[in-house]
């Protein structure tokens, strides 16, 4: 279940999840965390990327670009974490956990991107920062739970993936209505001109 929760977090904040896992393995002695995640260089790099990710997520135009780039990065991170948590790399268990990580990360990323596509069009910056803050808190809480209480984190991740699916559906409907209104306005302008 650690993979499901960590996969979901990777869909929002992949560097946070890598950092939490590495730090918990290195400083708390969590046995499930692979040695590679616990290395000092990996912890430093993920900490720096975490700060960049945190900052980029608060600026609407940069956030949209960051989300496009991370459409690949987030699911890959979720899959890599799942694979590494699977233990021996030549086992079917590692492959299954990698797939779970990819699916959870892609689902969370999809919900985040769809929601942000709507929020980032708002002319005021407060809504973007507020939504980003909620994502930060949710990722931190689920990330900590993925390590401390992985079953609870897995259940929460499933619920959040379902909520995310609903948000994607709603965002697509809103986007469709906005496009229809824009087309109607443009058609009215052409007919009047």
MDAnalysis code that builds the backbone (N, CA, C; Angstrom):
import MDAnalysis as mda
import numpy as np

u = mda.Universe.empty(579, n_residues=193, atom_resindex=np.repeat(np.arange(193), 3), trajectory=True)
u.add_TopologyAttr("name", ["N", "CA", "C"] * 193)
u.add_TopologyAttr("resid", np.arange(1, 194))
u.add_TopologyAttr("resname", ["UNK", "UNK", "UNK", "UNK", "UNK", "UNK", "UNK", "UNK", "UNK", "UNK", "UNK", "UNK", "UNK", "UNK", "UNK", "UNK", "UNK", "UNK", "UNK", "UNK", "UNK", "UNK", "UNK", "UNK", "UNK", "UNK", "UNK", "UNK", "UNK", "UNK", "UNK", "UNK", "UNK", "UNK", "UNK", "UNK", "UNK", "UNK", "UNK", "UNK", "UNK", "UNK", "UNK", "UNK", "UNK", "UNK", "UNK", "UNK", "UNK", "UNK", "UNK", "UNK", "UNK", "UNK", "UNK", "UNK", "UNK", "UNK", "UNK", "UNK", "UNK", "UNK", "UNK", "UNK", "UNK", "UNK", "UNK", "UNK", "UNK", "UNK", "UNK", "UNK", "UNK", "UNK", "UNK", "UNK", "UNK", "UNK", "UNK", "UNK", "UNK", "UNK", "UNK", "UNK", "UNK", "UNK", "UNK", "UNK", "UNK", "UNK", "UNK", "UNK", "UNK", "UNK", "UNK", "UNK", "UNK", "UNK", "UNK", "UNK", "UNK", "UNK", "UNK", "UNK", "UNK", "UNK", "UNK", "UNK", "UNK", "UNK", "UNK", "UNK", "UNK", "UNK", "UNK", "UNK", "UNK", "UNK", "UNK", "UNK", "UNK", "UNK", "UNK", "UNK", "UNK", "UNK", "UNK", "UNK", "UNK", "UNK", "UNK", "UNK", "UNK", "UNK", "UNK", "UNK", "UNK", "UNK", "UNK", "UNK", "UNK", "UNK", "UNK", "UNK", "UNK", "UNK", "UNK", "UNK", "UNK", "UNK", "UNK", "UNK", "UNK", "UNK", "UNK", "UNK", "UNK", "UNK", "UNK", "UNK", "UNK", "UNK", "UNK", "UNK", "UNK", "UNK", "UNK", "UNK", "UNK", "UNK", "UNK", "UNK", "UNK", "UNK", "UNK", "UNK", "UNK", "UNK", "UNK", "UNK", "UNK", "UNK", "UNK", "UNK", "UNK", "UNK", "UNK", "UNK", "UNK", "UNK", "UNK", "UNK", "UNK"])
u.atoms.positions = np.array([
    [0.810, -1.209, 0.000],
    [0.000, 0.000, 0.000],
    [0.850, 1.270, 0.000],
    [2.117, 1.157, 0.401],
    [2.989, 2.327, 0.380],
    [3.091, 2.879, -1.040],
    [3.037, 1.996, -2.016],
    [3.158, 2.417, -3.411],
    [1.949, 3.218, -3.869],
    [0.765, 2.842, -3.440],
    [-0.438, 3.557, -3.860],
    [-0.422, 4.988, -3.327],
    [-0.153, 5.143, -2.041],
    [-0.080, 6.482, -1.455],
    [1.058, 7.301, -2.034],
    [2.236, 6.682, -2.167],
    [3.381, 7.425, -2.700],
    [3.194, 7.732, -4.183],
    [2.496, 6.862, -4.900],
    [2.191, 7.134, -6.303],
    [1.284, 8.340, -6.443],
    [0.259, 8.408, -5.573],
    [-0.660, 9.550, -5.618],
    [0.098, 10.845, -5.329],
    [0.935, 10.830, -4.302],
    [1.716, 12.026, -3.964],
    [2.637, 12.403, -5.128],
    [3.218, 11.417, -5.783],
    [4.104, 11.687, -6.923],
    [3.365, 12.387, -8.057],
    [2.067, 12.166, -8.162],
    [1.272, 12.844, -9.174],
    [1.115, 14.328, -8.913],
    [1.337, 14.744, -7.667],
    [1.277, 16.164, -7.313],
    [2.668, 16.740, -7.077],
    [3.418, 16.067, -6.218],
    [4.728, 16.551, -5.776],
    [5.733, 15.398, -5.751],
    [6.267, 15.013, -6.912],
    [7.171, 13.858, -6.952],
    [8.436, 14.046, -6.114],
    [8.953, 15.271, -6.077],
    [10.196, 15.509, -5.338],
    [9.953, 15.452, -3.833],
    [8.762, 15.862, -3.416],
    [8.400, 15.743, -2.003],
    [8.383, 14.278, -1.587],
    [7.762, 13.426, -2.407],
    [7.668, 12.011, -2.043],
    [9.038, 11.361, -2.012],
    [9.863, 11.662, -2.994],
    [11.224, 11.110, -2.995],
    [12.004, 11.572, -1.767],
    [11.848, 12.843, -1.421],
    [12.546, 13.374, -0.253],
    [12.033, 12.737, 1.037],
    [10.710, 12.626, 1.190],
    [10.151, 12.006, 2.398],
    [10.621, 10.565, 2.553],
    [10.582, 9.818, 1.460],
    [11.032, 8.423, 1.526],
    [12.518, 8.342, 1.877],
    [13.331, 9.115, 1.178],
    [14.767, 9.079, 1.432],
    [15.116, 9.486, 2.850],
    [14.506, 10.569, 3.325],
    [14.784, 11.043, 4.686],
    [14.296, 10.044, 5.729],
    [13.135, 9.438, 5.495],
    [12.619, 8.467, 6.474],
    [13.489, 7.215, 6.517],
    [14.018, 6.815, 5.386],
    [14.920, 5.668, 5.373],
    [16.242, 5.986, 6.040],
    [16.764, 7.152, 5.735],
    [18.085, 7.527, 6.261],
    [18.054, 7.873, 7.747],
    [17.043, 8.652, 8.166],
    [17.039, 9.164, 9.538],
    [16.121, 8.405, 10.489],
    [15.125, 7.709, 9.954],
    [14.203, 6.962, 10.810],
    [14.378, 5.456, 10.688],
    [15.231, 5.037, 9.777],
    [15.511, 3.612, 9.632],
    [14.363, 2.790, 9.073],
    [13.540, 3.386, 8.217],
    [12.440, 2.651, 7.581],
    [13.062, 1.669, 6.587],
    [12.899, 0.384, 6.857],
    [13.571, -0.663, 6.074],
    [13.110, -0.762, 4.624],
    [11.860, -0.413, 4.349],
    [11.320, -0.583, 3.000],
    [11.920, 0.391, 1.989],
    [12.544, 1.454, 2.478],
    [13.081, 2.477, 1.582],
    [14.431, 2.015, 1.034],
    [14.543, 1.923, -0.293],
    [15.800, 1.485, -0.906],
    [16.960, 2.429, -0.577],
    [18.146, 1.870, -0.519],
    [19.363, 2.630, -0.189],
    [19.588, 3.810, -1.130],
    [19.279, 3.630, -2.409],
    [19.537, 4.693, -3.387],
    [18.776, 5.970, -3.031],
    [17.583, 5.855, -2.456],
    [16.805, 7.036, -2.081],
    [17.371, 7.724, -0.840],
    [18.170, 7.010, -0.073],
    [18.686, 7.524, 1.195],
    [20.032, 8.232, 1.059],
    [20.629, 8.174, -0.109],
    [21.946, 8.782, -0.307],
    [21.878, 10.299, -0.119],
    [22.941, 10.883, 0.411],
    [22.986, 12.326, 0.666],
    [22.788, 13.134, -0.616],
    [23.427, 12.723, -1.711],
    [23.287, 13.476, -2.962],
    [21.850, 13.444, -3.473],
    [21.187, 12.314, -3.323],
    [19.789, 12.202, -3.756],
    [18.905, 13.093, -2.887],
    [19.140, 13.098, -1.582],
    [18.357, 13.947, -0.681],
    [18.558, 15.430, -0.992],
    [19.784, 15.825, -1.288],
    [20.059, 17.233, -1.606],
    [19.384, 17.627, -2.917],
    [19.522, 16.798, -3.938],
    [18.909, 17.103, -5.241],
    [17.390, 17.160, -5.121],
    [16.788, 16.195, -4.428],
    [15.324, 16.218, -4.293],
    [14.870, 17.405, -3.455],
    [15.659, 17.821, -2.466],
    [15.300, 18.998, -1.668],
    [15.307, 20.257, -2.531],
    [16.326, 20.401, -3.376],
    [16.401, 21.563, -4.268],
    [15.231, 21.545, -5.256],
    [14.977, 20.388, -5.868],
    [13.863, 20.280, -6.815],
    [12.519, 20.502, -6.127],
    [12.412, 20.100, -4.879],
    [11.190, 20.325, -4.111],
    [10.925, 21.818, -3.933],
    [11.955, 22.585, -3.639],
    [11.810, 24.035, -3.487],
    [11.407, 24.669, -4.821],
    [12.042, 24.250, -5.906],
    [11.697, 24.774, -7.235],
    [10.250, 24.413, -7.576],
    [9.864, 23.170, -7.325],
    [8.502, 22.704, -7.584],
    [7.498, 23.526, -6.784],
    [7.796, 23.749, -5.519],
    [6.919, 24.523, -4.639],
    [6.725, 25.934, -5.186],
    [7.808, 26.582, -5.597],
    [7.732, 27.949, -6.112],
    [7.029, 28.009, -7.469],
    [7.386, 27.108, -8.373],
    [6.799, 27.116, -9.720],
    [5.297, 26.905, -9.671],
    [4.846, 26.163, -8.700],
    [3.431, 25.837, -8.591],
    [2.574, 27.028, -8.173],
    [3.192, 28.081, -7.677],
    [2.438, 29.241, -7.186],
    [2.267, 30.335, -8.238],
    [2.938, 30.211, -9.371],
    [2.906, 31.245, -10.411],
    [2.117, 30.696, -11.598],
    [0.917, 31.264, -11.887],
    [0.014, 30.656, -12.873],
    [0.646, 30.293, -14.216],
    [1.327, 31.211, -14.899],
    [1.871, 30.877, -16.226],
    [2.983, 29.835, -16.122],
    [3.793, 29.918, -15.088],
    [4.865, 28.949, -14.886],
    [4.290, 27.599, -14.469],
    [3.230, 27.628, -13.670],
    [2.586, 26.395, -13.226],
    [2.055, 25.597, -14.411],
    [1.431, 26.270, -15.359],
    [0.896, 25.564, -16.528],
    [2.020, 24.899, -17.325],
    [3.110, 25.612, -17.535],
    [4.273, 25.043, -18.227],
    [4.844, 23.871, -17.427],
    [4.980, 24.052, -16.121],
    [5.530, 23.025, -15.228],
    [4.675, 21.762, -15.296],
    [3.346, 21.934, -15.325],
    [2.445, 20.775, -15.407],
    [2.618, 20.024, -16.722],
    [2.805, 20.745, -17.821],
    [3.005, 20.084, -19.117],
    [4.280, 19.243, -19.082],
    [5.366, 19.825, -18.612],
    [6.637, 19.099, -18.522],
    [6.492, 17.890, -17.599],
    [5.778, 18.074, -16.503],
    [5.657, 17.012, -15.505],
    [4.580, 15.975, -15.834],
    [3.938, 16.114, -16.986],
    [3.017, 15.066, -17.427],
    [3.772, 13.759, -17.611],
    [5.028, 13.844, -17.938],
    [5.881, 12.655, -18.050],
    [6.582, 12.375, -16.721],
    [7.122, 13.415, -16.101],
    [7.944, 13.247, -14.896],
    [7.162, 12.616, -13.750],
    [5.959, 13.101, -13.478],
    [5.208, 12.623, -12.310],
    [4.852, 11.139, -12.399],
    [4.261, 10.660, -13.496],
    [3.995, 9.217, -13.574],
    [5.271, 8.368, -13.556],
    [6.327, 8.855, -14.210],
    [7.594, 8.110, -14.182],
    [8.113, 8.025, -12.747],
    [8.024, 9.123, -12.008],
    [8.463, 9.107, -10.605],
    [7.623, 8.131, -9.794],
    [6.297, 8.153, -9.994],
    [5.431, 7.211, -9.285],
    [5.786, 5.770, -9.602],
    [6.056, 5.497, -10.872],
    [6.438, 4.143, -11.281],
    [7.798, 3.739, -10.743],
    [8.750, 4.664, -10.782],
    [10.096, 4.356, -10.273],
    [10.063, 4.078, -8.777],
    [9.298, 4.882, -8.053],
    [9.177, 4.648, -6.610],
    [8.542, 3.287, -6.357],
    [7.458, 2.991, -7.072],
    [6.806, 1.686, -6.910],
    [7.750, 0.543, -7.217],
    [8.494, 0.686, -8.297],
    [9.449, -0.351, -8.701],
    [10.510, -0.559, -7.625],
    [11.062, 0.539, -7.125],
    [12.100, 0.438, -6.100],
    [11.556, -0.120, -4.788],
    [10.313, 0.229, -4.464],
    [9.707, -0.313, -3.243],
    [9.382, -1.793, -3.395],
    [9.325, -2.264, -4.642],
    [9.023, -3.671, -4.910],
    [10.130, -4.623, -4.529],
    [11.280, -4.085, -4.182],
    [12.378, -4.950, -3.743],
    [13.223, -5.423, -4.903],
    [13.378, -6.719, -5.018],
    [14.201, -7.310, -6.078],
    [13.666, -6.882, -7.439],
    [14.543, -6.337, -8.263],
    [14.110, -5.755, -9.530],
    [13.657, -6.772, -10.565],
    [13.978, -8.032, -10.372],
    [13.586, -9.019, -11.374],
    [12.307, -9.759, -10.994],
    [11.573, -9.233, -10.036],
    [10.351, -9.913, -9.610],
    [9.123, -9.267, -10.234],
    [8.079, -10.057, -10.356],
    [6.810, -9.542, -10.866],
    [6.230, -8.522, -9.885],
    [6.510, -8.690, -8.608],
    [6.029, -7.762, -7.589],
    [6.504, -6.336, -7.886],
    [7.759, -6.177, -8.255],
    [8.303, -4.856, -8.563],
    [7.600, -4.246, -9.771],
    [7.305, -5.061, -10.757],
    [6.620, -4.572, -11.963],
    [5.192, -4.147, -11.630],
    [4.490, -4.959, -10.859],
    [3.110, -4.632, -10.468],
    [3.089, -3.336, -9.659],
    [4.009, -3.201, -8.716],
    [4.063, -1.978, -7.913],
    [4.430, -0.764, -8.765],
    [5.263, -0.953, -9.767],
    [5.583, 0.146, -10.683],
    [4.335, 0.597, -11.436],
    [3.546, -0.351, -11.902],
    [2.307, -0.019, -12.625],
    [1.338, 0.718, -11.699],
    [1.205, 0.239, -10.470],
    [0.331, 0.912, -9.499],
    [0.811, 2.347, -9.279],
    [2.114, 2.528, -9.134],
    [2.665, 3.865, -8.947],
    [2.404, 4.778, -10.128],
    [2.571, 4.255, -11.337],
    [2.319, 5.049, -12.549],
    [0.849, 5.454, -12.629],
    [-0.046, 4.500, -12.420],
    [-1.485, 4.775, -12.528],
    [-1.920, 5.795, -11.478],
    [-1.484, 5.610, -10.237],
    [-1.853, 6.548, -9.171],
    [-1.296, 7.943, -9.453],
    [-0.048, 8.019, -9.882],
    [0.566, 9.316, -10.175],
    [-0.108, 9.987, -11.366],
    [-0.399, 9.213, -12.404],
    [-1.040, 9.793, -13.586],
    [-2.450, 10.282, -13.257],
    [-3.171, 9.527, -12.433],
    [-4.508, 9.955, -12.022],
    [-4.469, 11.245, -11.226],
    [-3.558, 11.325, -10.264],
    [-3.429, 12.544, -9.461],
    [-2.970, 13.715, -10.328],
    [-2.019, 13.469, -11.213],
    [-1.530, 14.525, -12.103],
    [-2.646, 15.010, -13.035],
    [-3.434, 14.080, -13.562],
    [-4.541, 14.460, -14.437],
    [-5.539, 15.355, -13.733],
    [-5.890, 14.994, -12.499],
    [-6.832, 15.813, -11.730],
    [-6.231, 17.183, -11.435],
    [-4.969, 17.202, -11.072],
    [-4.284, 18.470, -10.785],
    [-4.256, 19.354, -12.032],
    [-3.864, 18.792, -13.147],
    [-3.752, 19.569, -14.386],
    [-5.104, 20.089, -14.859],
    [-6.125, 19.249, -14.785],
    [-7.459, 19.674, -15.218],
    [-7.989, 20.784, -14.320],
    [-7.807, 20.632, -13.028],
    [-8.262, 21.654, -12.085],
    [-7.496, 22.945, -12.304],
    [-6.198, 22.841, -12.464],
    [-5.372, 24.031, -12.648],
    [-5.629, 24.716, -13.975],
    [-6.007, 23.965, -14.996],
    [-6.327, 24.584, -16.287],
    [-7.486, 25.562, -16.123],
    [-8.418, 25.226, -15.238],
    [-9.552, 26.114, -14.966],
    [-9.119, 27.247, -14.037],
    [-8.430, 26.923, -12.945],
    [-8.045, 27.917, -11.941],
    [-7.049, 28.927, -12.506],
    [-6.099, 28.479, -13.311],
    [-5.060, 29.375, -13.823],
    [-5.587, 30.408, -14.813],
    [-6.796, 30.226, -15.318],
    [-7.366, 31.221, -16.229],
    [-7.961, 32.401, -15.468],
    [-8.095, 32.271, -14.170],
    [-8.618, 33.357, -13.350],
    [-7.609, 34.502, -13.331],
    [-8.089, 35.754, -13.491],
    [-7.151, 36.875, -13.554],
    [-6.469, 37.198, -12.217],
    [-7.059, 36.781, -11.109],
    [-6.440, 37.082, -9.814],
    [-5.575, 35.902, -9.364],
    [-4.483, 36.167, -8.671],
    [-3.546, 35.100, -8.312],
    [-3.912, 34.323, -7.048],
    [-4.870, 34.806, -6.278],
    [-5.168, 34.203, -4.981],
    [-5.674, 32.771, -5.115],
    [-6.555, 32.526, -6.078],
    [-7.113, 31.176, -6.215],
    [-6.025, 30.167, -6.572],
    [-5.092, 30.542, -7.426],
    [-4.008, 29.636, -7.802],
    [-3.144, 29.279, -6.594],
    [-2.790, 30.280, -5.808],
    [-1.958, 30.043, -4.625],
    [-2.724, 29.214, -3.601],
    [-4.028, 29.483, -3.435],
    [-4.836, 28.726, -2.473],
    [-4.939, 27.257, -2.877],
    [-5.222, 27.001, -4.149],
    [-5.319, 25.615, -4.627],
    [-3.971, 24.921, -4.482],
    [-2.902, 25.618, -4.809],
    [-1.562, 25.053, -4.662],
    [-1.266, 24.719, -3.202],
    [-1.684, 25.585, -2.296],
    [-1.484, 25.333, -0.872],
    [-2.225, 24.098, -0.395],
    [-3.450, 23.922, -0.876],
    [-4.226, 22.720, -0.528],
    [-3.512, 21.479, -1.060],
    [-3.008, 21.561, -2.287],
    [-2.253, 20.431, -2.857],
    [-1.003, 20.125, -2.030],
    [-0.309, 21.175, -1.598],
    [0.895, 20.981, -0.785],
    [0.573, 20.231, 0.504],
    [-0.470, 20.680, 1.193],
    [-0.851, 20.052, 2.463],
    [-1.299, 18.613, 2.230],
    [-2.136, 18.403, 1.212],
    [-2.618, 17.043, 0.918],
    [-1.451, 16.118, 0.584],
    [-0.521, 16.592, -0.232],
    [0.634, 15.766, -0.607],
    [1.498, 15.450, 0.606],
    [1.711, 16.427, 1.459],
    [2.528, 16.202, 2.653],
    [1.867, 15.195, 3.590],
    [0.568, 15.371, 3.835],
    [-0.151, 14.462, 4.741],
    [-0.173, 13.044, 4.183],
    [-0.557, 12.891, 2.923],
    [-0.620, 11.546, 2.330],
    [0.785, 10.952, 2.223],
    [1.788, 11.775, 1.942],
    [3.167, 11.287, 1.873],
    [3.652, 10.746, 3.208],
    [3.374, 11.464, 4.273],
    [3.754, 10.989, 5.612],
    [2.982, 9.727, 5.959],
    [1.682, 9.714, 5.641],
    [0.874, 8.519, 5.909],
    [1.341, 7.325, 5.080],
    [1.804, 7.574, 3.854],
    [2.285, 6.470, 3.010],
    [3.448, 5.743, 3.673],
    [4.206, 6.470, 4.459],
    [5.346, 5.878, 5.156],
    [4.923, 5.297, 6.504],
    [4.146, 6.064, 7.271],
    [3.792, 5.661, 8.634],
    [2.609, 4.698, 8.687],
    [1.587, 4.961, 7.901],
    [0.360, 4.151, 7.877],
    [-0.040, 3.900, 6.424],
    [0.692, 3.033, 5.729],
    [0.495, 2.873, 4.286],
    [-0.904, 2.412, 3.877],
    [-1.576, 1.608, 4.695],
    [-2.926, 1.161, 4.334],
    [-3.884, 2.347, 4.343],
    [-3.802, 3.177, 5.376],
    [-4.646, 4.371, 5.440],
    [-4.344, 5.296, 4.262],
    [-3.072, 5.484, 3.959],
    [-2.691, 6.323, 2.816],
    [-3.236, 5.754, 1.516],
    [-3.214, 4.432, 1.371],
    [-3.753, 3.795, 0.172],
    [-5.244, 4.026, 0.026],
    [-5.976, 3.910, 1.128],
    [-7.427, 4.156, 1.098],
    [-7.695, 5.615, 0.741],
    [-6.969, 6.521, 1.374],
    [-7.127, 7.949, 1.070],
    [-6.791, 8.217, -0.396],
    [-5.741, 7.592, -0.901],
    [-5.352, 7.782, -2.302],
    [-6.457, 7.327, -3.246],
    [-7.085, 6.188, -2.952],
    [-8.182, 5.703, -3.801],
    [-9.331, 6.705, -3.788],
    [-9.697, 7.190, -2.604],
    [-10.781, 8.180, -2.502],
    [-10.408, 9.438, -3.286],
    [-9.179, 9.907, -3.116],
    [-8.748, 11.115, -3.823],
    [-8.664, 10.908, -5.334],
    [-8.315, 9.712, -5.768],
    [-8.317, 9.422, -7.208],
    [-9.738, 9.462, -7.765],
    [-10.703, 8.960, -6.997],
    [-12.105, 9.027, -7.426],
    [-12.582, 10.477, -7.473],
    [-12.243, 11.249, -6.452],
    [-12.587, 12.675, -6.446],
    [-11.901, 13.368, -7.623],
    [-10.655, 13.009, -7.872],
    [-9.917, 13.576, -9.002],
    [-10.577, 13.273, -10.334],
    [-11.073, 12.050, -10.489],
    [-11.797, 11.693, -11.710],
    [-13.023, 12.564, -11.903],
    [-13.729, 12.815, -10.810],
    [-14.899, 13.695, -10.872],
    [-14.471, 15.119, -11.234],
    [-13.374, 15.605, -10.657],
    [-12.887, 16.954, -10.974],
    [-12.480, 17.081, -12.438],
    [-11.872, 16.035, -12.977],
    [-11.523, 16.047, -14.401],
    [-12.793, 16.167, -15.238],
    [-13.793, 15.386, -14.887],
    [-15.075, 15.430, -15.595],
    [-15.667, 16.840, -15.540],
    [-15.700, 17.441, -14.349],
    [-16.269, 18.790, -14.196],
    [-15.444, 19.827, -14.968],
    [-14.123, 19.719, -14.893],
    [-13.262, 20.675, -15.595],
    [-13.479, 20.599, -17.104],
    [-13.627, 19.395, -17.622],
    [-13.881, 19.240, -19.058],
    [-15.227, 19.837, -19.449],
    [-16.220, 19.683, -18.595],
    [-17.534, 20.281, -18.879],
    [-17.461, 21.801, -18.861],
    [-16.762, 22.367, -17.882],
    [-16.609, 23.823, -17.808],
    [-15.866, 24.330, -19.040],
    [-14.779, 23.656, -19.382],
    [-13.994, 24.053, -20.545],
    [-14.845, 23.993, -21.813],
    [-15.658, 22.967, -21.936],
    [-16.531, 22.809, -23.098],
    [-17.536, 23.959, -23.177],
    [-18.119, 24.337, -22.035],
    [-19.075, 25.450, -22.022],
    [-18.399, 26.769, -22.384],
    [-17.203, 26.992, -21.864],
    [-16.473, 28.228, -22.172],
    [-16.178, 28.302, -23.665],
    [-15.738, 27.197, -24.243],
    [-15.467, 27.168, -25.687],
    [-16.736, 27.418, -26.490],
    [-17.853, 26.826, -26.070],
    [-19.120, 27.013, -26.785],
    [-19.552, 28.478, -26.732],
    [-19.404, 29.114, -25.571],
    [-19.764, 30.533, -25.450],
    [-18.868, 31.397, -26.331],
    [-17.580, 31.069, -26.350],
    [-16.639, 31.838, -27.163],
    [-16.988, 31.703, -28.644],
    [-17.297, 30.483, -29.074],
    [-17.684, 30.278, -30.482],
    [-18.962, 31.040, -30.820],
    [-19.923, 31.015, -29.896],
    [-21.182, 31.724, -30.128],
    [-20.939, 33.228, -30.222],
    [-20.092, 33.750, -29.370],
    [-19.761, 35.173, -29.400],
    [-19.060, 35.535, -30.705],
    [-18.102, 34.690, -31.121],
    [-17.383, 34.943, -32.371],
    [-18.320, 34.852, -33.569],
    [-19.237, 33.896, -33.537],
    [-20.202, 33.761, -34.634],
    [-21.121, 34.976, -34.679],
    [-21.499, 35.493, -33.506],
    [-22.329, 36.695, -33.441],
    [-21.595, 37.910, -33.959],
    [-20.312, 38.007, -33.678],
    [-19.493, 39.129, -34.150],
    [-19.346, 39.094, -35.661],
    [-19.151, 37.903, -36.212],
    [-18.993, 37.749, -37.655],
    [-20.307, 38.078, -38.356],
    [-21.426, 37.609, -37.796],
    [-22.734, 37.850, -38.407],
    [-23.102, 39.329, -38.341],
    [-22.731, 40.005, -37.255],
    [-23.057, 41.420, -37.092],
    [-22.178, 42.304, -37.971],
    [-20.975, 41.820, -38.289],
    [-19.990, 42.626, -39.037],
    [-20.197, 42.492, -40.468],
])
